[in-house]
Amino acid sequence: MVATGEPLLRAEALVVGHGGRPILPAFDLEVRAGELLVVIGRNGSGKTTLVRTLLGLLPPVAGRVRRLRSDLRLAHVPQRLPFDPLFPLSAWDVVRLGTVRRGRALLVGHRETDVVARALEAVGADALARQSFGALSEGQRQRVLLARALAGRPDLLVLDEPTGALDEVAEREAVETLRSVRAERSMAVVLVTHELDIARSAADRVLLVDREGGRVLVGTPFELFEHEAFRTSFRPPLPELASNG
Amino acid sequence: MDDAAAMGPSWAQFVEGWSLYRDPILCAAICGAVLGWLGVHVVLRRMVFVTAAVSQAAGLGVAVAFWAAMHLPWAISPVLGASGVALLVAAALALPVERWGLSRAAWLGAAYVATWAGAVLVGDRIAQQAHDVSSILFGSAVLVEPAVLHAVALGGLIVLATHLVLQPALVLCAFDPDGARVQGVPVRVLEVVSWTGIAAFTAIATRALGVLPVFAFAVLPPMAALALGRRVQIVLPLSASIGLAAGVLGYLLAFFGELPVGASQAAVSASMLPIALSIRALTVRVKTTGAPGA
């Protein structure tokens, strides 16, 4: 069990990019147990590349990402899962896959069954358990994937725009679920989102990715929203464009 | 013309010759069941022609083993030859060909054509063994040597046990490889273990039954099972059962119809697909309207 505030993951002079070409300047970052770190930035700013590098799914262009606990448990809810809809899995089966870990590849037992049921309940998806995952709506799939992530009891959960496919009520419920699970388990959450309200009201810290300005900034919501980089990145549309559209 | 001969083989003849037919039927049942199970992973990854290329490579390996026995001072076991060439081709198929500007599908096609041509060319050089080589390529082997049956049983047991134990992790790797990596699952190691097992068993089964039925067992029962089952825990044993049934019924069809064994087993496997699709359509109709005829 990790203690709240304990450092879990550290990025040191990390440069992210594709094929050895950097898309953002070097930055340092420490993710701590129990915190909600919200990642914001314009479309195409490199937010997904950044979190995929933190997760070890992409190699860093320079610098490194250190896991500060050998038994660190990670989970990831991608923006969109490129899966085959014909894959014969129910929502229950998908959530159960969240309990598969190194050294625990054997068939799951009773304890995992409870974990799966609780994870589905936590995201309000228990009614979907028997349905085919491929037949679910985009929003329902996202909820099931969130349940899968929770079923793995992660120390650090990374969500890449998970609320994009959710309606307003479901989105509020998802954020509320994350808040309660985080408090209960000292789980750190890195949330990539376009919802600035979530960043403003719920985040402990905000990471602003400003590709155009060549900056990666980390701070409290207050510090970041007052920063000139934020105002430049998220400046309102010009009046004539706004009135046209 | 004798009436009995015109009617073809009878059950009495089959029972009388059971000691001869037992091993090939057992062999077909094991191969059908194991390949049916493994084939679900292959079909779900949309890599069905990997099995075709690997089984064709195994055929080449057997032909090379026969050729070596005739022309070289040492002999290679046909099972070893099949496994060696099959694993070599499986490793070649795993190469990162996209880096060389080639598509994976084209690479697969090249491997299939090259091994097919190789098997025909080597077969041409060993005229004395032409019948054996033809049996392997087209699956017309009526009898199975005890050593081959033992290899099929042992290989099938090992590969199936490995897949059973690793099943949740293998399903996760196929469904969401990135998610699996994030969860700490050693995706690459599992892929190597899984595909090595599939390639090795395909080679052993090809030596026993031939290329055609092996490819059929690895593709058609999984397709039928996927048409019927909505959960992988059901699809896997269902596919294995369909494969087993196709192996046995195919042999019986060949015996009573006096037809080539491999083609009969492939035909029975293929017949399972429309049956499965009909059952699926009927089930959907019953669920939506409450009655089959409504």
Interface residues (C-beta under 8 A of the other chain):
Chain A: L55 G56 L57 R73 L74 A75 H76 P78 L81 F83 D84 L86 F87 P88 L89 S90 D93 V94 R96 L97 G98 V100 R101 R102 A105 L106 L107 V108 S132 R148 G152 V158
Chain B: L44 R46 V165 L166 Q167 P168 A169 V171 L172 A174 F175 D176 D178 G179 A180 R181 V182 Q183 G184 V185 P186 L226 G229 R230 R231 V232 Q233 I234 V235
